[in-house]
């Protein structure tokens, strides 16, 4: 009881005793058990949402979905921005020490080992969202990134394109690798050899998309279509094409991934893969709340959920325009 009074800031503890307790807490690296504190206090469930995503479109949809479900589930969400490095550790420890009941991690934090290890050691239930290959022991909400990318490339191939450029995402995320696998699988199905020159590397940012698009469009035999791993990089590709005087989609088909608000804020509007970001964040909150309550009852059931994706066709894709062969008069 004395330790509890010190931790909770109750004043009726002698100063000498308080100092001894604080020294012991520091020496043992002690943090209160979140589940025990929640049971003892019978208060509202508190969920942490840590974010560090370069795409404003992705983040805004994710936040709206999670806040909506939090209200429906009568839980409190604490939103914290994480900078990579020591700050992410500091923020995570602060949540653990504050008695957080569970944590939601959207990309790229969903695969950040330092955060996952801290939360696991503290016994805090954690949901990884949009990881391409979530660990079995984690709670996870995702789509099938490989199949989604393969579906898009099949669509581009069906339009008649054969030279299809691909802009990858953050190399540290498994979803990026899964989307590249889907691109490669679709080409293999159509017996089109994989050309490494048609693969440019991005970071899910607009700036990296510009650089990658320029690299692809500089080729002696440039692609007639470019599929980018998110809408930010696809929008950058449209801008790079326009800067070169190319018509989209007349001269170049451009397709994206995510279906964020940006996909309909540019012209032409993007053909893209709809990743149900808001629904994924809603599902993450619901799964986490369910898990916390099941743990209190001594049982945890569902751990992974895979949601459906949809190909959304808009104005940025078309069959390839016939190009005259070099040296052949028309």
N, C-alpha and C positions, 0 to 999 in steps of 0.2 A: 504493500500500500504506500509506503514511503517513496519508493521508486516511481510509482504511478503519479503521486502528488508532484514530484519534481518535474517529471516529463510534461505534465499537463499544466504547470505553472501555478499550482496552488501555493498560497503564501504561508500556510501554517506549518512550515518545515524550518528547523533551525539552520542558520547560515552554514555552520560547520558541517552539519549532516548533508545539506544540499551540495556543498563542495565535494564531499566524499563520494556522493552518488554520481555527480558529473564526471569525476575522475574515473570511476569504474566504467561508466558508459563509454568514455573516450578510449580507455584501455581495451575494452572488449569489442569495440566497434559495434555496439549494440544499436539495433533499430527495432521499434515496437512492431509486433506482428499485426499486419493490416486487418486480417480476418478477425483476429481476437478483439481488436479495438472496435471494429464495426459491430460485432456481436454484443460486446459490453455496452456500447453506447446506443445500440438500436437506432442509429441515425440513418440519414439518407445515403444510399450507395454513391460513392464518388469514383469517377473514372477519369484517368488521365489520357489526353490525346497529344502525342508528341509529333511535331511535323518539321520537315526540312525539305520541301519539295520545290524545285525551280519553276514549276508550271502553275501560274496563278489560276488558270482555268480548272485544273485538276483539284487544286486545294480548295477553291471556293465551293465546288460541288461536293467535295468530301465533307467539308465543315457543315454545309447545309443539311446533308443527309444525317450526319451524326447528331447534330443538335435537335433535329426533328424527332429522331428515335429516342433520344435522351428524355425529351419532354413526354413522349408516349409511355416510356418505361419508368418515369418518375425517378430519374437518377441525375446526379450533377456531373457535368463535364468540365474538367479543368484543362484548358488548351495552353500548351507551352511550345514555343519555338526553340528548336535545337540547332545550334551551330556545331559543325563537325569538330571533333577533338575533345578537349577537356570539358567544354561546356555541356556536351550531351551527357557526360557522366555526372556532372554537377546537378543538372536538371532532374535526371533520373533518381539520384540519391535524395534530392529534395522531396520528390513525390513519395518515395518509399518511406522516408522518415516522417512525412506528413500523414501516413496511414492510408495511402491510396488503396482502393479495393481491386482495381484492375487497370490495364493500360492498353490502348489501341495504337498500333504503329503502321501508318501508311508508308509507301516508299519515299525515300530510300532507306528510312530507319527500320523498316520491317526486316532487313537483313544485316543490321549493324550488330556485330557480335558483342561489343562492349556493353550495349544497352540490354540485349537479350540475356547475357550472362548475369548482370546485376539483378534483373527482375526475376530470373529463375532462382538465383540464390536466396532471394528474399521471399520466394513463394508467392509472388504476385501474378495472378492470371493475366496472360497477354495474348492479344489477337494480332496476328500478322495479316496485313491487307495488301493484296495485289502482288504477292511474291510469286515468282514463276514456279518455284519448287520449295514450298514451305516444309520445314522439318516436321516429322511425324508427331513430336511431342508438343508442338505449338498449336494453339487455336488458329485457324486460318480461314480467310474469305478470299476467293480468287476467281478468275476466269481461266479458260484454257488458252493461254497466249499462243502456243504453237499452232493450234487449230485455227485460231482467229487470224493469224498472219497467213496461214496456208489458204484460208478462205478468200482473203483479199487478193493474194497473188493469182489464185485460180480465176477470180473475176477479171483481173487485168489481162491475163492470158486469153480469156474468152473474148475480150475486145479485139484481139489480134496482135497484141504486143509480144515481142520476143526479147528485146533488150530492155530489161526492167532493172532500174537502179534501186538499191536498198540503203536506207540510212539507219544504222543501228542506234540503240539507246545506251545508257550508262553501262559500261562494261562490268561494273561491280554488282549489277543486279541480275538475278537469274531470269527475270521476265525478258530482259534484252536478249539473252541467249536463246530463250524459247521462241521468240519472234523470228530470230535469224534462222532457227531450225525450221520453222514453218515456211519461210521464204524459200529455203533450199529444198525442202521436201516437195513443194509445188512445182518448182522447176524440174526436179528429178522425175516427177510423175509425167511431165510433158516431154521428157527426154531432151531437155535443154541443158547443156553443160553449164556448171557454175563458173562464172567469170569473176574472179576476185576484184578486178578493176571496177566492177559495178557495185561494189560494197564500200560505202563510206561510213566513217565512224562519227557518231554524235554523242551528246550528253543529255538529251531531252530538253535542251535549251534552244531558244530562237537563234542565238548567236552561233551555236555549234551547227544548227541546221543550215544557216547561210554558208558557212565554210564547207560543209559536206556537199551541199548542192552545187556550189561553184566547182568543187573537185570533180563531180560527176559530169557537169556540163562542159568542162574543159577537155574532156576526152576527145580524141580524134573521131571516134565513133560513139557519140553520146547516147544515152538511153532515150527511148521514146516515152518511157513512163518512169516515175520515181515514187516509191512507197516509203514513207518515213514512219519511224516507230512511235511518233506521237504527233499531235496536231500542231504543236508549237514549231516543230522542225518542218512539217509539211507546209505551214504558212510561210516559213522562211524560204522554202523551195519555190513557192509561187512568186515571192518577191524577187528572188534571184533570176527566175525565168523572165519576169516582166522587165527587169533591168537590162536583160540581153535582147529585148524586143521580141521574145517568144510569146506566142499566144497559148494560154492554158484554158481549155484542153486541146486546142487545135494542133499546136506543135509539141506539146508535152502534157501527158496525163500526170496528175499529182494526187496521191491518196495519203490519208493520215490514219491515226489510231487514237482512240479515246472518246471522240465526239464531245469535246468540251465546247463551251460557248464560243471559243475562238473559231471553230469550224464553220460557223454561220455568220461570223462577223467580218469575214474577208470576201473578196470577189475574185474568182468564182467561189461559191461555197464548196467546202471540201466533201468529197466522197471519203468515208472513214469507217473504222470499226467502232461501233458503239460499245464501250466498256461501261457498264452501269455503275458509275462511280458513286452516285448518291445512294443507290440501292446497296452497294457493297458496304458503305459506311454504316447504313442503317442495320444491315445484317451483322456487322461487327459489334455494334452496341448491343443488339438483341442477344447474340451468342455469348458475349462477355457477361451480361447481366444474368442470363440463364445459367452460365457456368458458376458464377459466384454464388447464386442461390442454391444450385445443386451441390456445390462443395459444402455449404453449410448443412446440407442434408446428408452429406457423406458419399455422393455419387455424381460422376460427370459422364454425360452421354456423348453427344455429338461434338466432334473436334474440328473437322474440315467441311467447308461448303464451297461448291463450285457453281457460280452463277452463269447464266447464258449471255453470250455476246450477240450482236446483230451487225450485219453489213448495211450501212446507210449510204445509198447512192444519191449524189447531188450533181453539181455542175462541173466538177474538176476532172472528169474522166471522159474519154472518147476513143474510138478506134484510131490507130496511128495514121498519120497523113503519109501518103506515099512519097518517098524521097527519090529523086532521079539518081541513077548510078553515076559515079564520077567518070567523066570522059565520054558519056553517052548523050548525044543530042536528043532533044525531045521534039 
